[in-house]
Amino acid sequence: MSFDLSGRLAERRAAHLYRQRPLLESPQSVRVKVDGQSFLAFCSNDYLGLADHPEVAEAMVEGVRRWGVGGGASHLVVGHSGAHHALEEALAELTGRPRALLMSSGYMANMGAITALVGKGDTVLQDRLNHASLLDAGLLSGARFSRYLHNDPQSLSQRLEKAEGNTLVVTDGVFSMDGDLARLPELCAEARRHGAWVMVDDAHGFGCLGATGGGIVQQQGLSLEEVPVLVGTLGKAFGTAGAFIAGSEELIETLIQFARSYIYTTSQPPAVAWATLTSLRLAREESWRREHLARLIERLRAGAAQLGLQLMDSPTPIQPILVGDSARALRLSEGLRQRGILVTAIRPPTVPQGTARLRVTLSAAHAETDVDRLLEALQQTLAELPEFQS
């Protein structure tokens, strides 16, 4: 017997689900060179336009000069540098939590937090549309695992009634494929009523939401008691790399002792942490970035409505155009590409069957004229594809 890899790949191609990696040949920005062609891009998570910001780049260079390149060891051996420590303190301040713990990626942060907090005899309850890293962590934790209906406090309540042991309720803050916000006040109220903890992964909310970019928890005024475990990433709105978990002194010490994805991995390059300190300052001080994003979102949604496109209910830079069929989504994406616009078609299994979409993401680096150009290209492409006509 042998693995039938070619058969699996052929099936994926036939279902229009085959993925290929575009080759980026320029810095990450709204204007990029991909596979030898220049594009206006609406497909990165660089929401605040900081990934190629000159001050952030200079801070990275300064970090290399001061701290070298590699982390060299795990945080618990000799890999925890002053740069890492300063960033953890800044993240604690941003989130209003006593402490923060720096992780090498969002996937590792979610894996480490969930598997350290619950195990056999416990319960983990998750939103059906949570990110794959959260779902994987729930399954691997060994705890009793169940998913409640998307953003549905009543569905959560029903599952909490059956929970056993320590119970962790896990939700995205901003859902990455739909762009909608978690109903956190109601979800937290249900969790507290049943003695459960809430963990929020706000990867797509940090930088974009809240008065100073502190994310959905800051925006909605939720306390440490309401959201004991708060996760964020640094490779999206903050434009660098890595992730963090913020919470109480006891939570962070527990993760240092028991989170395997923290204990058994080399620390991120300290220069990245040093550069991220500049990103956090820019995100906090330059509130115009969030204000500009809000105007772009409003402009795109108004224009898409005029074209008869079905946008999902999102107040965030993630503005998915629901298409339905995977083949049609690919054709629409290709039509935009031929007009110099880069928007990715998102298909199952990333999203549920029948909900393929174009995931348009906006950045503070976009101009209003860029949004107008996207809308014009969409109109032209739709005119060439009769199957999109209503």
N, C-alpha and C positions, 0 to 999 in steps of 0.2 A: 504494500500500500504506500501511496505517496500523497503529499499535499497537492490538490488541484488548484494551484495558484492561477494558472492561465484561465481556467474556467470561471473563477471568481471575478477576475478582471474583465473578462468578456461580458459577463452578466451585468457588471456595473456600467460598462460602455453602452450596452443595449438599452439600459434603463435611463440613459442620459444623466447618469450620476457620477461619471468619471471625473476625477479632479486632477488638475495640472497646476504646477507652480509657475506663476509668472516670474520673470527675472527682472528685478528692480535694478536699474543701472544709474540711479541718481539718488541724492538724499531724499529721505521721506518728506514729502510736501504735498501741496495740492496740485502742483505741476511736476510730473514725473516722467522719466524715460523708462519704459517697460518693454522688454523684448525688442529693443531697437527703435521703438516708436515713442513719440511724445504725446502725453495725454493730460487732460484736466481730470483729476482723480476725485471721486466721491466714494472711496472704499476703504480708507484707513480709519483707525481709531485715534488719530492725532487731533483730538477735539479742540484743543486750545492752540494748535499750531506751534508747539514747543519742541517738536522732535528735531528740527533743524535751526532752532533759535541760536543766534550767534553767542549770546551770553551763556547759554547752556553748553554749547560746544566749547567755549573757552574754559568754562569750569571743568569740563571733562579733561581737557589738556592739562590744566593746572593740577587736577587730581592725579593724573598719571605722573607728573613731575614730582608730586609730593608723596604719593603712596605706591607708585609702581603700577603694574598691570594686574597680575593675578591676585586673587584672595589668598591662595597658597595653602589653606587648611580650612577645616570646619570652624564655625564660630567658637565651639567649645574647646578647641585645641589652641591655635594661635592665629585664627583667621578673622577675629573680630577687631577691626581697626577703628581708629578714632573717627574716620569718615562714616563708617556704619553706625557707630554709637550716636554721632551728632544727628544723623538722619532719623534714627529711632526717636530721639528726643523731639525733633521737629514734627514727626508724624503724630506723636502723642499730643503735642500742642494743637495740631491741625484738627484732630478728631475730638479733642476735649476729653481724652481718656488718660488715666495715670501713666500707662506705658504702651509701647508698641514694639513689635518684634519683626525684624526685617527677614524676608524670605526671598529665595532666588527666583520664584515664579508664582503666578496666581494659582496654577495647578497644585504646586507643592504646598502653598499656604492652605488651600482648602483641604487637601489630603491630610496635612499635618494636624490641623485644628480638629477636624471631625474624628479622626481615628484616635487622637489623644484624649478626647472628651467622652466618647461613648464606645461601648464594646458589647460583648455578649451579655444578655440580660437587660440591656438598655434599649431605647427606641430613638430612631431618627426619622423625622417627618419632613418631606421636602415638596416644594412646589413642582408640579409636573413639567414646567418649562425651565427649570433650573439648568444652569450650565453643566456640561458633561463632567467637569471636574468635581462638582458637588455631588452629582449622582454616583460617580465612580467611588468617591470617598465614602458615601453612605453605604454602598454595597460592600466595600472592603473593610468597613469598621467591625463587622460581625454583629452589629446591633440589629434589632428588628427594624426593617426598613419599609416605609410606605410613602406613597406620593399622594398629596391632596390636590384637588382640582385647582387649576390656575387662579391664583389671587382670590381664593374663596375662603374667607374666614369660617363659614359654616362647615365646609368640608373639612377644614383643619380641626375644628372643634369635635367633629364626629370621630376623627382618628385619635385625637388626644384623649377621648374617653376610654379608648382601648389600650393606651400606652402603658408600658411597663418600665420600671427602673428609672434611671436618669433619662430625661427626654429632651432632645435637641430639635428645635424647629429651625429649618434652614431655608432661606430664600435669597434670590438675587434682589438687589435694590432696584436696578434698572435691568430689565430683561433684554439680553443682548441681541436677539433676533427680532423681537417685536418693538422694543424701545419703550414699552409702558413701564409704569412705576409700581412697585409693590405697595399693597395697602397696609403699610407697616403699623399704623396706630391700632387698627382692628386686629391684625395678626398678633401683635404684641400683647394686646389685652386678652385674647384667647389663651395665649401661652402662659401668661401670668396667672390667669384664673385656674389653670391646671398644674401650676408649679413647674412649668417647662422653661428652658432657656431658649433665647432667639439668637441665631447667627445670621448676619446679613453680609452677603458678598456684594459690595458696591463698586465693583470694578469699573462700571461704565457711568457711575454717578459722581465719583470724586473728580474735582476740578470743574465740573459742569454745573452741579447743583449746590445750593447753599450760598449764603452771603459771601463767604470767603473760599468757596470751593470745597467745603468740608463734606459734600455729598448729601445723600437723601436723609441720613439720620440728622445732620445739621439742619437741613431744610425743614424737616418735620418736627424738629425740637424734641427728639427722643433722648432719654437719659441712658446712662450706663446700666441702670437696673432694667430698663426696658429692652435694650440691645446689649447684652453682656459681651458678645463676640462680633467684632466688626472687621471685615476683610476688605482690602483694597489693592489695586495694582498700580504700578508706576509706569507701565509701558503704553498707556493709553493717553489720557488727558495730560499727564505730566511729561510725556515724551521721552522717557528713558527706559528703564527695565527693572524687573523685580516686583515684589509685592510685600504686603505687611499684614499683620494681625494686631488689632488694638483692643485693649480691655483693661481689666484691673491688674493690680500687682500680682495677685494670686493666679490669675489666668496666665499671664505671660511666664511666670515662673514654672507653672505646670507644663506649658508648651515647651519650655527649654529642657525640662526633664523628660518629657514623654513623646514629643512630636518627632517621629522618626525621620520625616522629610526635612526637618531642621537639623537634627543631630548628625545625620549621616550624609551630609553634602558639604562641599566646599563653598565658602562664602562667595557672594558675587564680587566682581572686581571693585575695589574700593573707590576707584575713580568714578564709577557709575553712581555710587551713593553720593559722592561729592558733587557731581553734576546735578543730581536730583534736588539737592538743597537749593540750588538756584531756581530750578523748576517750581518748587513749592513757593518760593518768594514771589516769582512772577505771577503765578496763579492766584496768589492771595492779593497782591497789590494791584494787578492790572484787571480790575473788574470789568473793563470794557470788553474783554474777550467773551465773557458770559453774556453781556448785553448784546454784543454783535451777533453771537450765535442765536439768541432769541429772535432777532430780526430776520436772520436767514431762515430759521425754521418756519416762521410765519409766512415769509415770502414763498418758500417752496410749497407749503401746504395749500396756500391760496392758488398758486399756479397749477398744481396737480389736480385740484378740485375742478378747475376750469377745463382741464383736459379729460375729465371723467375718470381719472385714475383712482384706484382704491388704496388709499394710504391707511396704515394701521394707526391705532389711537396712541400716538406718542408725542409727548412734549419735550423730547430730548433730541440730541443731534442724530440719533438713529431714526431714520425715516423710511421704513420698508414699504415698497410698492408691491402689494399682493398680486400675484399673477395666477398661481394655482398649479398649472402644468409645468413640469420641469423643462420639457423641450421648448415650450413657448418662452419661458424665462431666459433660457440660453439664447434664443433668437433675438429677443429684445436686448439683452446684454451685448450681443455681437453687433446689432444695429447701432447702438450707442458707440461701441468701440470704433466702428468704421467712421464715425463722426468725431473722433478724437476725445471721447468721454469714456472714462473707466468706472464702471459700476459692476459689482460682482453679483452673479446669479447664485442665490442660496437655495439649495435643494435638499431633499431628504438624504440621509437620516438626520442632518443638522436641524431641520424643521420637520413637522409632521407631514405625512403624505397629503398631497393635494394643496399644500400651502407654499409652494415654491414662490420666491420673491426676488425682487431686486433690492438689495440692502444699501440704500443711499445713506451715507454718513457725511455730515457737515463738519467743517472746521472753522475756527475763528480766522484762519488764514484765507478762507474763501471770501471773495467780494460778492456783492449783490449781483453784479454782472455775470459772475460765474454761475449763480443759480439760474439766472435768465437763460444762459447758454444751455444749461442742462435741460430746462423746460422746452426750449426750442428743439433740441435734439430729440427729446422724447416725442414731441409732436410729429416731427418728420419721420421718425422710426415707426410710430404707430400707424401713420398713413400708409406705410409700405407693407404692414402686416395686418391683413384684413381680419385675422382671427382675434385681434384685440378690439375690433369695432363692436360696439354694443348694438 
